[in-house]
Amino acid sequence: MNELRLIDAFLAPFGLSRDARASGPGVLSGPGDDCAVVRPSTGRKLVLKVDELVERVHFDWRWFAPDDVGHKALAAALSDLAAAGARPRWFLCALGVPPGADALRIAGGVARGMAALARRHGCTLVGGNFTRADAWSVSITALGEADRPRGRGGARPGDAIILVGELGKAALGLRLLRTAGHRPGSRVRAAAIRAQLRPQPLVDAGLAAGSLAAAAVDVSDGFLRDLGHVCAASRCGAEVEVDSIPLDPIVRAAGIELALSGGEDYALLLAVRPRNVVRLLLRLRRAGAPAARIGHFATGRGIRLLEGGKLRPLPKRLGWDHFA
Amino acid sequence: MNELRLIDAFLAPFGLSRDARASGPGVLSGPGDDCAVVRPSTGRKLVLKVDELVERVHFDWRWFAPDDVGHKALAAALSDLAAAGARPRWFLCALGVPPGADALRIAGGVARGMAALARRHGCTLVGGNFTRADAWSVSITALGEADRPRGRGGARPGDAIILVGELGKAALGLRLLRTAGHRPGSRVRAAAIRAQLRPQPLVDAGLAAGSLAAAAVDVSDGFLRDLGHVCAASRCGAEVEVDSIPLDPIVRAAGIELALSGGEDYALLLAVRPRNVVRLLLRLRRAGAPAARIGHFATGRGIRLLEGGKLRPLPKRLGWDHFA
């Protein structure tokens, strides 16, 4: 193997080669050159996100196929663009590759999963880097565009908390994989495993929400932890009605902590002024995105969980900390 | 240690905190938010590069201080922008961090080296990511802007090959570190070690060259390998007069292969139409960048080395291949 064969194996699923210059809309120079060159849209803001998946930290080859890893790495970055309400445009991928007999096959598989998701969202690979490493790693830098990107910091006391997507399934899927491996045993279990291996970034929902959402975050580290990020950035608190979180029965049976702090859901949390809630829910329904009002932002600090009208203590673990 | 303390330690040398939103020119939302948001300049092209350094592959803690690693990771990415003739604007950094007692100290040091270089070139940190890993890794995505970015593909037979910067010193520095460690013993040896640990990206020279250079590449993988990239992309060959490559006496004494294929020089190779050569050399001199005409692009394919008027065989190894 050499570096050029590795590049070829990676580019092929994207329909690209080292000679190809332009690889998509707005791309003046693509992965074949030293640098990528793109033409940003006039007057729009550029939204940037870097995210990384590492073997044995974020994924395990016993359960993940190479194309699952490629899909999930890009999905994680696109999910942040979705929260910002940005339209995905371009991305770069830095791969850490342990040399070995199966490196070409794995790199090709990673690219295949990534290319399929990229195509679905109109996001073009424009550059990358390969380096030797002891473990596989996939680092994605995604670039999107938006007129008025949302951040974490725009929530106000009184705003509704709108949850788009589902909580707890991905964490349950990981638990199932760890205990039973790849034998789902039922349709609902298979769906949970799929949520872990193949999360779908809610790009269309993020775009549909537009300026009706004042702040947003995607749930990657865990619902309570990510909601806490919005509270901290917006200098307010939050009250969540646990009963109004829509839960798959299989998640409810396995324990609501999976939904509250499991992580990797790639759901969206939106802060929405009361007058905009109905319009927003309508728009999201039209975009085919399940959404629910699950509480509101409040004065003060911290998150309060309410269950049957009573305060429920927060779980000890709010979410995922790489280094805790 | 937890992730937030790690983020704080990393942001401090940049004069940033998790609360800070805007961190520099054109930055609407910086490292404190989920995504970075920047405002690209109207009408200019965006030039993108991702590059990664990995512990034990690209650097060794026996010789590299943390701030050397931070400096070099950013320098490598800025060097590609320099070749393109782009002005550095923003960058993102994804760090792979082995948990341990010294993780905070190392992350802070990496940031310190990076921040100093970033400041010098007006390039602003806008986002990042931390992940647990078995080995340290630093992945940089650099964004620059240019009216007419140069690529590898614009050279024509007859164009002069202009070398900006020096060849062979960094490779010699690595050899010295491997054999004698951090005891340089003389000023010239110290300079070689410095070229290895602290390469300077030729950003000003790249900007000064402007449209007088038709194609460019930075020498990171090795002179012959990177020149070969330009030849391949431009569908031409090249003739290099070995005697006209300016060599430090210590590099010449250690063997010219260090200059021809050693790599990590972060010099620039420019393809320049004959009528533009004098003007370009003048401009580079004014920019304080040493430059020399070392040959020309030619019809046909492949690189020919001439020494004392005679053909000299190519060395077996043309440069650095991570996977060869």
Boltz contact constraints between the chains, C-beta under 6 A:
constraints:
  - contact:
      token1: [A, 1]
      token2: [B, 323]
      max_distance: 6.0
  - contact:
      token1: [A, 2]
      token2: [B, 321]
      max_distance: 6.0
  - contact:
      token1: [A, 2]
      token2: [B, 323]
      max_distance: 6.0
  - contact:
      token1: [A, 2]
      token2: [B, 324]
      max_distance: 6.0
  - contact:
      token1: [A, 3]
      token2: [B, 321]
      max_distance: 6.0
  - contact:
      token1: [A, 3]
      token2: [B, 322]
      max_distance: 6.0
  - contact:
      token1: [A, 3]
      token2: [B, 323]
      max_distance: 6.0
  - contact:
      token1: [A, 6]
      token2: [B, 323]
      max_distance: 6.0
  - contact:
      token1: [A, 29]
      token2: [B, 151]
      max_distance: 6.0
  - contact:
      token1: [A, 33]
      token2: [B, 151]
      max_distance: 6.0
  - contact:
      token1: [A, 33]
      token2: [B, 152]
      max_distance: 6.0
  - contact:
      token1: [A, 34]
      token2: [B, 80]
      max_distance: 6.0
  - contact:
      token1: [A, 34]
      token2: [B, 83]
      max_distance: 6.0
  - contact:
      token1: [A, 34]
      token2: [B, 217]
      max_distance: 6.0
  - contact:
      token1: [A, 35]
      token2: [B, 47]
      max_distance: 6.0
  - contact:
      token1: [A, 35]
      token2: [B, 49]
      max_distance: 6.0
  - contact:
      token1: [A, 35]
      token2: [B, 80]
      max_distance: 6.0
  - contact:
      token1: [A, 35]
      token2: [B, 84]
      max_distance: 6.0
  - contact:
      token1: [A, 36]
      token2: [B, 48]
      max_distance: 6.0
  - contact:
      token1: [A, 37]
      token2: [B, 45]
      max_distance: 6.0
  - contact:
      token1: [A, 37]
      token2: [B, 47]
      max_distance: 6.0
  - contact:
      token1: [A, 37]
      token2: [B, 149]
      max_distance: 6.0
  - contact:
      token1: [A, 38]
      token2: [B, 46]
      max_distance: 6.0
  - contact:
      token1: [A, 39]
      token2: [B, 45]
      max_distance: 6.0
  - contact:
      token1: [A, 40]
      token2: [B, 40]
      max_distance: 6.0
  - contact:
      token1: [A, 40]
      token2: [B, 46]
      max_distance: 6.0
  - contact:
      token1: [A, 42]
      token2: [B, 42]
      max_distance: 6.0
  - contact:
      token1: [A, 45]
      token2: [B, 37]
      max_distance: 6.0
  - contact:
      token1: [A, 45]
      token2: [B, 39]
      max_distance: 6.0
  - contact:
      token1: [A, 46]
      token2: [B, 38]
      max_distance: 6.0
  - contact:
      token1: [A, 46]
      token2: [B, 40]
      max_distance: 6.0
  - contact:
      token1: [A, 47]
      token2: [B, 35]
      max_distance: 6.0
  - contact:
      token1: [A, 47]
      token2: [B, 37]
      max_distance: 6.0
  - contact:
      token1: [A, 48]
      token2: [B, 36]
      max_distance: 6.0
  - contact:
      token1: [A, 48]
      token2: [B, 127]
      max_distance: 6.0
  - contact:
      token1: [A, 49]
      token2: [B, 35]
      max_distance: 6.0
  - contact:
      token1: [A, 50]
      token2: [B, 92]
      max_distance: 6.0
  - contact:
      token1: [A, 50]
      token2: [B, 94]
      max_distance: 6.0
  - contact:
      token1: [A, 50]
      token2: [B, 127]
      max_distance: 6.0
  - contact:
      token1: [A, 50]
      token2: [B, 129]
      max_distance: 6.0
  - contact:
      token1: [A, 51]
      token2: [B, 129]
      max_distance: 6.0
  - contact:
      token1: [A, 52]
      token2: [B, 94]
      max_distance: 6.0
  - contact:
      token1: [A, 52]
      token2: [B, 129]
      max_distance: 6.0
  - contact:
      token1: [A, 52]
      token2: [B, 131]
      max_distance: 6.0
  - contact:
      token1: [A, 54]
      token2: [B, 131]
      max_distance: 6.0
  - contact:
      token1: [A, 54]
      token2: [B, 133]
      max_distance: 6.0
  - contact:
      token1: [A, 57]
      token2: [B, 132]
      max_distance: 6.0
  - contact:
      token1: [A, 80]
      token2: [B, 34]
      max_distance: 6.0
  - contact:
      token1: [A, 80]
      token2: [B, 35]
      max_distance: 6.0
  - contact:
      token1: [A, 83]
      token2: [B, 34]
      max_distance: 6.0
  - contact:
      token1: [A, 84]
      token2: [B, 35]
      max_distance: 6.0
  - contact:
      token1: [A, 92]
      token2: [B, 50]
      max_distance: 6.0
  - contact:
      token1: [A, 94]
      token2: [B, 50]
      max_distance: 6.0
  - contact:
      token1: [A, 94]
      token2: [B, 52]
      max_distance: 6.0
  - contact:
      token1: [A, 94]
      token2: [B, 139]
      max_distance: 6.0
  - contact:
      token1: [A, 99]
      token2: [B, 323]
      max_distance: 6.0
  - contact:
      token1: [A, 127]
      token2: [B, 48]
      max_distance: 6.0
  - contact:
      token1: [A, 127]
      token2: [B, 50]
      max_distance: 6.0
  - contact:
      token1: [A, 129]
      token2: [B, 50]
      max_distance: 6.0
  - contact:
      token1: [A, 129]
      token2: [B, 51]
      max_distance: 6.0
  - contact:
      token1: [A, 129]
      token2: [B, 52]
      max_distance: 6.0
  - contact:
      token1: [A, 131]
      token2: [B, 52]
      max_distance: 6.0
  - contact:
      token1: [A, 131]
      token2: [B, 54]
      max_distance: 6.0
  - contact:
      token1: [A, 131]
      token2: [B, 322]
      max_distance: 6.0
  - contact:
      token1: [A, 132]
      token2: [B, 57]
      max_distance: 6.0
  - contact:
      token1: [A, 132]
      token2: [B, 322]
      max_distance: 6.0
  - contact:
      token1: [A, 133]
      token2: [B, 54]
      max_distance: 6.0
  - contact:
      token1: [A, 134]
      token2: [B, 134]
      max_distance: 6.0
  - contact:
      token1: [A, 134]
      token2: [B, 135]
      max_distance: 6.0
  - contact:
      token1: [A, 135]
      token2: [B, 134]
      max_distance: 6.0
  - contact:
      token1: [A, 139]
      token2: [B, 94]
      max_distance: 6.0
  - contact:
      token1: [A, 139]
      token2: [B, 139]
      max_distance: 6.0
  - contact:
      token1: [A, 141]
      token2: [B, 92]
      max_distance: 6.0
  - contact:
      token1: [A, 141]
      token2: [B, 141]
      max_distance: 6.0
  - contact:
      token1: [A, 149]
      token2: [B, 37]
      max_distance: 6.0
  - contact:
      token1: [A, 151]
      token2: [B, 29]
      max_distance: 6.0
  - contact:
      token1: [A, 151]
      token2: [B, 33]
      max_distance: 6.0
  - contact:
      token1: [A, 152]
      token2: [B, 33]
      max_distance: 6.0
  - contact:
      token1: [A, 217]
      token2: [B, 34]
      max_distance: 6.0
  - contact:
      token1: [A, 321]
      token2: [B, 2]
      max_distance: 6.0
  - contact:
      token1: [A, 321]
      token2: [B, 3]
      max_distance: 6.0
  - contact:
      token1: [A, 322]
      token2: [B, 3]
      max_distance: 6.0
  - contact:
      token1: [A, 322]
      token2: [B, 131]
      max_distance: 6.0
  - contact:
      token1: [A, 322]
      token2: [B, 132]
      max_distance: 6.0
  - contact:
      token1: [A, 323]
      token2: [B, 1]
      max_distance: 6.0
  - contact:
      token1: [A, 323]
      token2: [B, 2]
      max_distance: 6.0
  - contact:
      token1: [A, 323]
      token2: [B, 3]
      max_distance: 6.0
  - contact:
      token1: [A, 323]
      token2: [B, 6]
      max_distance: 6.0
  - contact:
      token1: [A, 323]
      token2: [B, 99]
      max_distance: 6.0
  - contact:
      token1: [A, 324]
      token2: [B, 2]
      max_distance: 6.0
